Amino acid sequence: MHDKRFRLGAVFGFLVTLRENRTNVMKKLLWYLLVAVMICSMGSVMVSCEKNNDPRDELNPMEVQDPEGVLEINDWNLYLKNRVATLIATYRNANGLYEPEKIWVNPGDVRSKIDGDHAYFEFTVPGSYTVNAGSLSIDIKVMK
């Protein structure tokens, strides 16, 4: 359906632009190309959503691929800005439940705060640190 509307609009628009100078013709052709790309991308999104009965099933937080859980951080290399670097970490256990309170950092001389499903750590000293949760760990660097 989108395809037929686009073709009719493009043909009509192109016929109208034949009367105008070449610069305007090129601008309109580029505009129609952009619209075509947008419509095609929307169509592919709709098709992928139609394949599932419920698209929310793919986003289910209870599904964890790794039996050890999942530990995620916002970056491996942090930079001190105004003498502070902030790390945001999330941890889901083997059952898929968020447990931000089980995240800790070695060495532990950092300030931490839990907000919702995330743990926030503020670093003030450059160096190498290890973020841990359950049996998982990630090495990070804090730099000036």
N, C-alpha and C positions, 0 to 999 in steps of 0.2 A: 504494500500500500504506500509506504514512504517512497519507494522507488518511482512509482508512477507520478506522484505529486512532484517529486524533484525534477523528473524529466520534463514535465509540462512547464514548470516554473522556469527551468533553465532555458528551454526553447523560447518561451515568451520573452524572458529577460534578454536573451541573446539577440532576438529580432529587434527589440527596442534599442539595444545598444549599437546596432549597425548604423544608425543615424548619427551617433555621437563620434567624437574624435577617437583616435587610437588609444590614447592614454586611458580614457574612461572605459573603453572596451576591455583593456587589459585588467583594470581594477575590478570590473564586474566579473570577468572570467575567474580571477583569483578568488573573489568572494564566493562564486558558485562552487568552486573547487573546495573551499573551506567548508561550506554548508554540506557538500556531498560527503566529505570526510566525517563531519559530525554526525550526519544521519547514519552512515555506515557503522560508525562505532557504537551508536545507540542501538542499532539493530543487533550487533553482536552481543551486547550486554543483555538485551532482552532474550535472545536465544539461549544464552547460557543460564539465565534465571529460569526459563521455562523447562529446562531439563529436570530440575528438582521439583518435587511437590512443595517443599518448604525451603526457600533459600537460606533461612536462618540455621538450618541443620549444619551447613558448612562452617558457621561461626560459633558453634557450640563450645563454650569454654570448658566443658566437662571432658572433651576429647583431648587426650594427651598422647602424642605419638611415642614418647620415650617413657619406659617404665620407671626411670629414675626421677622423672619430672622435667620441668623446663625452667631454666634460669635465663632471664633476658636483661640486658642493660642498654642504656641509651648510647654509650660510646666506650671504646677501649682506651682512647687517648683523651684525657681531659686537660684543659688549660685553665690555670688560675686567672680569674678576672676579678679585679678588686680584691685580691688575696683569697678568693674562694672559688672552688670548682665543685659543681654539684653533679652527682651520679644519681640516676633514677633506675631502680631495679624492680623486677617482678619475678615471682617464683610461684609455679604451680606444681603441686606434689603429684605423685603417681596417679592419684584419683582425679586429678584435674582441678583441685580446689586451690584458690589463691591463698598463699601463706606468707605475706610480706614480713611478718614478725620473725620468721625463721631465716632471714637473710642477715649475714654479718660480714664484716670486713676485717681482714688481717693486714697490717697491725691495726688494732682497734681504737686508735686515738682520733676518731672522727665523730662528728655529731650526726645523729640519725633521727629521722622522723618518719612515721608511717601515716600515710593518707590514702584511705581506700585500699586498692589492690597494690599500691606502689610503696616502696621504701625509698626515701631520699637520704643521701649521705653527702655531707659537706666536708670537703678536704681543704686544709689550709697549708699543708706542707707538701712540696713536690716529692715524688718517689714512686716506687712500685708497690702495688697493693693487690690483694686477692679478695674477690667477692665470693662468698660461700653461701650455699643453701642446700640442706640435705647432704647428699654425696657429690654435689656438683660444685665446681669452682671455675672462676674466670679471672685471669690476670689482667690488670689495668695499669696504666701509667698516668700520673698527674705531673704536668709540666708547667713551667712558668710561661 
